[in-house]
Amino acid sequence: MQLSTQMQITIEQLVIDAKGGDNDAWKILYGKFQPAVYSIALQFCSDPFSAKDIVQETFVIAFLKLDELKEPAAFGGWIKTIAKRLAFRFKNKQSRVSISTNEIEISDDTLEQRLRELSDATRLSAALGLLPHVLQLTLMLRYFSLHSSYEQIASILSIPVGTVRSRLSEARRKLEENWNLTQFYGDRNWREQEKWNSFYHSLFTSLHQQESAQQTFINHLSKEVHIKLSSGAVSVGAYRFNTMVNDDRRCGSFVVPVNVYTAGNLTILEAAHINSAEHPNHCPTDSVLTLYRRAGRVEKMEVFVVPN
């Protein structure tokens, strides 16, 4: 499907095509409804990063449940309802306000609905975490990254576009299998995901400004951590990364985390690099870090440069 013809295609047809496995149709649907979903999220939380998390979760749940949508033409209202439910859950979670049962009555149907929404988010986190790392990374770049085109993923991972497509096909198949396996998972995976997202976002926000943040991250790396750069160079131990951060600070460069997503033991962190006027080309404009953990510490880190 060519993007140039998207205005001539109805929402109903796009949904039908997406159900049939047309990734371009799903991408067009994302482009059409992402602004509305983001607007809904912002109505419930003023934090743009939390709003982006709600948007990402909304579209992943919609993708997994697309076959359950009986009327394709109703996609717009359907996905907005998913977004409102997730955003409402987020607001309740953040407020942590105890409401007396005398002030509000929750019907059995409403309670069941809220529990089902929490279960979906938990199962999604668990299902992603069960994927092999190479498939997990490719799928997360495609559906949770700001650099999600086949060409961008291929360039970031230094693999052919055809390999990206085949990995995504296999990842989606395995994700469906994992979805069925995680029916009775508790919410531990979801809580872990939120914990790591918050941890890395906070840490990288201050990485170049506060030595304590830099040291905290260095301590978070295992002693034998493998660090692979986009050039292909591999080093063992935290020394290489520590030297890179010190060099950035010397040149007046720093990073701004713009997107963090975790599933299982893998976290993807996308960052924008800000360079000083004296060293305008010290760092690339954007980068993607992948962090693989074992026993709570990073044992492998990959640094990818995003092509302009």
N, C-alpha and C positions, 0 to 999 in steps of 0.2 A: 504493500500500500504506500503510495506517495503522499507525503505530508501536504503537498501543494493542493491536493484534492479534498482536504479534510472539511472545508466549508460546505462541500457538496454532499457530504455523507451525514446521514442522520445519526443521532445518538443511539437509536435502536439498532441500526446496522453496525455501528462501532462496537456495541456490546456483543452482538451476535458474532462478529469477527473475532473479538477478544476471547470469547468463550471457545472459539475454534482454534485458539493458539496464536492468533495474529498479534505479535508484540507491538507492531507499529500502531495498531488500533488501540491497544491499552495505553500506549504512550500519548496518543492524542486525547484520550479520555482523561488521563492524568493532567495534561496541559490545560484542558478546558475547565476542570473542576478543582484543581489545586488551589487557585485563588479563593474560591468560595469556601473550601474546607479550611484554609488557613484563616480566613476572616472569622469563621465560626469558632475556631480554636482561640483566637485572640479575644473573643468576647468573654471567654471563661478564664483566661489567664493572660496577664500582661507581659509575661516573659516570652520573647520571641523564640528562644531555644526550646522551651516546653511546648510552645505552639507547633513548632516544626516536628517535635516528637509525636504529637497527636496526629499531625498530617501523615507522617510516615506510617504510623500504626493503622490509621484509617484505611489507607490504600492497600496495605498488605492484607488486612482482614477482608477488604472488598475483593481483592484478587483471589484469595483462598475460597471465598464463599460465592464467587460470581455465578457458579452453576446453580445456586439456590435462588437466584433472582428470576422469578417466573415471567415478569414483564420487562423486557430490555429497555423499553421506552421510559420506564420509571427509574432508571439508574440515578439520575440527578437527585431526586428526593431520597432515594435509598441510601446513597453514600453520605448525604448530608445528615441523615438520621444516625448513621454509624458515628460520624464525627461528633454530633451533639452528645451522644451517649458517652463516648470516650472523654470528651471535654468536661462533661458533667461529673464523671467519675474522678477526673483529675482535680476539679475544683473541690469536690468533697474531701478528697485525700489531703489536699493542701490546707484546707481550712481547719480540719481536725476539731470541728465544733460539735460538742455533744448536744443532741437535740432530744428533749424529753418526749416520750411516747405520747404524752398528753398534748403536745403541740402539733404533732404530725402523725398521720397514720399511713403506714406503708402496706399496700396490698400484697398478697402472696404473689401475684403476677409481676408486680414491680420488683419485688425482692428477687424473684427468680430471674428476671431479665438482667438485673445488675450482677448477679452471681455468674450468669452466662457470659456477660461481657468480660468480667475479670478472668473467667476460665479461658476465653479465646485468646486474650493477651498472654496469659501464662503458657498456653499450649504453643503459641507462635514462637515465643522465646525459647521454649524447650525444643521444639522441632528444628529450629534453625541451629541450635547448639549441637544437635546430633549429626549434622552434616559433616562430611570430611572437609578439612580446612580449605582445600583448593576450591571446592564447590561452594562452600560457605562464603568465602571471600568474593568470588565472582558474583554470586547472587546478591550479597549485601551491597556491592558496588552498583549493581544494576537497579536495585529497588530502594536503597537507602542513601545513595550517594548523590552529591551535586554534580558529579562527572559520570553520568550514567549511560551515555551512548555506547554502542558497540565499539565504535572507533576509539573513544576515550578509554574504555576499559582495556581494549587491546593494547593501546599505547602505554597505559600505566603498568600493565602486567607484562609487557613485552612478549605478547603472544599474538598469533593471527586472529582476525575477526572470526573466522570459521571456528576456531577453538573456543572463543568466547561463546558463540551460539551453541555449540555442542555441550559445553559445560553447563550453560543455563538450562538447556533441555534436560540434562541428567539431574541437575539440582532441583528443578521443579518436580520431577518425578519422585525423587527421594524425599522431598519436602512433604509431598502428599502422603507418602508412606509413613513418615515420621509423625505427621499430624494425627494419624490414627493410633500411633503408639503412645501418644502423650495425653490420652483422654483423661487419665486420672492423676496427672501431675499436680502437685500443690503449687503455691505461688512463690516458692523459693527462687526459681529461675528468674521470675519477673523482678523480685526484690534485688537479686544479685545484679541484674542488668542495669537497673536504675542506680544502684550504688556505684558501679564502675563508670557509668556515663557521667555522673556528677563528680566523681573523683578526678577523672582525666580532664574534664572541662575546667574545673577549678584549678587544677595543677598547671595546665598549659597556659591558662590566662596569666599566670604569674611567673612562668618558667624563666623568663629573661629579666624580670624585674626584681625578683626576690631570690636570694641565694638559698633560703630555706626550702622554697618550692623546688629548685633545681636539685638540692640534696635529697629531698623526699623522693623525687622520681628516680634518682640514681640508686637509692636504697631499695627501690621497688624492683629494680632489675636484678636478675639472678647473677651470681658471680661469673657464670659461664654463658651469659646471654650472647646470642648470635645476632649481630646487626648487619643487615644487608642494605646497601645503598642502591639507588637507581642505576648507578654505573656498573653494578654487578659486584663491586668490591664487598668482601665480607670480613668482619672483624669479630673477635671474641672478647667479651668483657665490656664493662661500662665505660672504660677509658675513652673510647672513640666518641661516644655520644657526649660525654662530659666536655671533651675538647671542642666539639662542634658548637655546643651552647656557649662556652667561654669565648670562642671566636666570634660568634654572632654578637655577643654583648660588647666585645671590643670594637666591632664595626657599627654598633648602634642598631642592629637588626633585632626584630622580635617576631613572635608568631601570635596569631589570633585564631583560636579554635572556632570554627564556624559550623561544624557538624560532628557529632560523636554518636556512634551506635555500637551496641554490644550484643552479642549472642553467644551464649556459652562461654568458652575461654578466649574468644576472639573479639577484639575491639578495633573498629576503624575510626580513625580521627583525621578529619580533613581540616587543614589550616591555611590561612592566608599569611603571607610573609610581608612584613613592612621593613623596608630598607631605609637607611639614612641618606641624606643628600650627598654625603661624602663617599658613600659606598652603595650607589644605586643598584648595582648588579650582584651584590654579595649573595643574596638568596633568590631562588626562583619565586615567581608570583604565588604559586600554590603548591601544596604537597599533600600527600596521603600517607599516613602512618598506619601500619597494621601491627597490633600488639597481641602476641600469643602468650597466654599465661599457663603456668602449672603451679599448683599449690599456692595460688595467690600472688606469684611473682612472674614478671615477664621473662620468658626464656628465649624468645625470638622476636625481633623487631625488624620490619622492613620499611624503608623510606622510599616512596615513589614520588618523582617529580611529575606534576600535571602539565602536559604540553599546552602551550598558549594557542 
